[in-house]
Amino acid sequence: MNQEPAGPTVAQVFDTIAEVYDQTGVEFFRPVGERLVALLEPEPGERCLDVGCGRGAVTVPLARAVGPSGAVEAVDLSSAMIAATRAVAEAADLGTVTARVGDAADLEGYDDGSFDIVASSLVLFFLPDPGRALRGWVERLRIGGRIGLTTFGPLGAATEEIDALLERYAPPGLLDPRTAGATSPFASDAGMEGLLDEAGGRDVRTVVTPTVVEFPDVEAWHRFAMSTGQRAMLVRVPEDDRPALLARIAAILDHTREDGGPCRLVWQMRYTLGRR
């Protein structure tokens, strides 16, 4: 029996998109990262760990908040993302940032109880065993230290329609929180709170905040999607099928316009917060 070829690894996906990730002019990762940092309330002098740092959407505001007396360690499985984070930190003159390649699922080289804050935005759902990984993150906190996680809450009808069109093209083995189903811990506030509680978190709570993502047209949506993990799905669309798929997505997006303005997708972002 023929088996479908294995899909790209998470590291391969994000190495591929690192150059354009968060660089398409669509505001999403930066405001989401800044909101997570604000909820964690970092203080000057604290030591922080950003797990799955991408291009530094959380790293940079953390470093600015803890100041020159603090420190931020940034880790990502993608070497290209780490190179980008280093460049961003250097350009912002944030000498307290240290970025290195590492696996969020197994944080080797980081001592238990060594951080005041562990932050991770839009990462946990990519891991093969989220609960195990999360326990490791909590253990890296000092007693009383804070942890904050960003995942997707309700995404609205238009986004659900688009996701349904793309789901069939998901590579085998590539996890996606937006297609995981109602039984996933990522499907609800209670599920995420339970995951963090089981990992050793306490005083666990949820904050849900809407983030508006705007696109002038379907081409702008496509550029943004190709700069995110959705690229792994889009590149698997047969070339002959792409015009019809984009036309269907354009029709969905056009229905979100108000008074001739841009297409607007409203994503409820879930912030799960707790302490060790």
C-alpha positions, 0 to 999 in steps of 0.5 A: 500500500502506498503511503502519503509522503511525510510532510515538512517538519515544523523547523523546515516550515519556519526556516522556509518562511523566516524571511517573510514571517511578520514582514508582509505589512499585516499587523498580527504577531506584534500586537498579540505579542505585546498583549501577552507581555502586558498581561505578564507584567514584567518588572525591571531586572527580571529574567525571562524565557521566550519559547518559540520566539519567531522573529521576536514579537514577544522577545522585544517587548519583554526585553524593553520591559525588564530593562538593562538589569534584566535578561531575556533568553529566546529559543526557537527550533528554526535557525533562520528565526533565531538569526532574525531575532538576533538581528531584530534585537541588535537593531533595537539595541537590546543587548540583554537578549540571548537567542539560540536554537533549541527545541520547545519540547525539550528545553535542554540547557535551561535550569529548573527554577531559573526564570521569573517569566516564561512566555510562549505565543502561538507555539504549544499546539505544534508540539507532539506532546503539549502537556509534557512540554508545558510541564518542562516550561513550568519547571523552568520557573522559580516558585511564584514565577509567571507563565503566559501562553497565547493560542487561538480562541474563536475565530469567526465564521469567515475564518472557519470557512477559509480554514475548512477549504485549506484543511484538506491540504494539511501535510500529514503529521503537521499539527494545526490548532485550527483543525484539531477539533472540539476534543483538543485542549486548544479548543476552549478556555477550560481545555487550556486552563486544564492543560496548564493546571496539570502541568503544575501551574496554579492561579490559572486564568484566561483572558480573551482579547479580539485582534482584528486582522485586515487585508485590502484584497485576497492577494494580501491575504495570500501573502500573509498566509504564505508567511505563516504556518499555513504555507505548508497547506497552500504549497500542497494545493495543485496548481490547476486548483489554485485560481478556484480556491483563491476565488472562493477565499476572495468571496469569503473575504469580500463579505467581511468588508464594511462600507468599502473598507478592507477585509476584516477577520476578527480573531479572539486570541486566548491568553492562558496565564498562571504561576508556578 
